[in-house]
Amino acid sequence: MDKRFKIGLALSGGGLRGIAHIGVIKALREHNIEAEAVIGASAGSIIGTLYAAGLSADAMMDFVKEFGIIKSTRLNFKFDGLSSLSFLKEHLMDTLGHDDFERLQKHLYIGITNLNEGVLEVRDSGSLSDIVMASCAVPLIFKPVEMNDRVYVDGGVINNLPVEPLRSKCDLLIGVNVMPSGMVESKQLSNVVGIATRLFYLEIVGSSSMSIARCDVAIEPRGLGSYPIFKILSKDYTGLVDIGYETAMEQMPHLLRQLQQMEMQFDSI
């Protein structure tokens, strides 16, 4: 029989904005809300892995700061125009001390895009660091990751907020979407790069909207529009954590009611 989980947590991709996930997790923990399983794509796969490993919010921030320093010094483009994410793999393995899904404290699922077949795959076994690296391999920026004669890229390409298999296994699913829809100024759409970026963004928003509707509680941090998706990490990270924390705290009464109703249903059985 498949294992069921009381609470599940789904974390979307979003580049730099994924740091807001840390603020959400901090708020949840302050109310003793701990998910038993987590699923993530792209940036959500990084924070989801750290969460599943049992790291505190402060430890997650230390990882992000160190990752930003490593990225700024080691990001370089090869002759094919793509940069390797090997520095992410190394930093993750150094932090965790292993490369094994089974050694995590929580059940972890990661969404990756199979570029050969054009489908989303959700993994919960194999080389943890390779799968996280694949989930974060933004097309045309980072090198795809090859595994078992298949080429994999950013999980957000197909679904930026994957909820299966957690939706079918969890009694209550919390979804955190750091790529909500929003307005942009016309001056940001004045060139090919701006238009292409906006189209990529809208495609991700479309895939996330159906997933967020399937969550029991949806947390979509507001005020993320001023934070670029792709950017070398700077002092901006503190504001992102605060945004995630404050939005989660605003949603907390609703979430606590949902948990209470779920407990009442269990008691009546």
Secondary structure, 3 states (H helix, E strand, C coil): CCCCEEEEEEECCCHHHHHHHHHHHHHHHHCCCCCCEEEEECHHHHHHHHHHCCCCHHHHHHHHHHHHHHHHHHCCCCCCCCECCHHHHHHHHHHHCCCEHHHCCCEEEEEEEECCCCEEEEECCCEHHHHHHHHCCCCCCECCEEECCEEEEEHHHCCCCCCCCHHHHEEEEEEECCCCCCCCCHHHHCCHHHHHHHHHHHHHHHHHHHHHHCCCEEECCCCCCCCCCCCCCCCCHHHHHHHHHHHHHHHHHHHHHHHHHHHHHHHHC
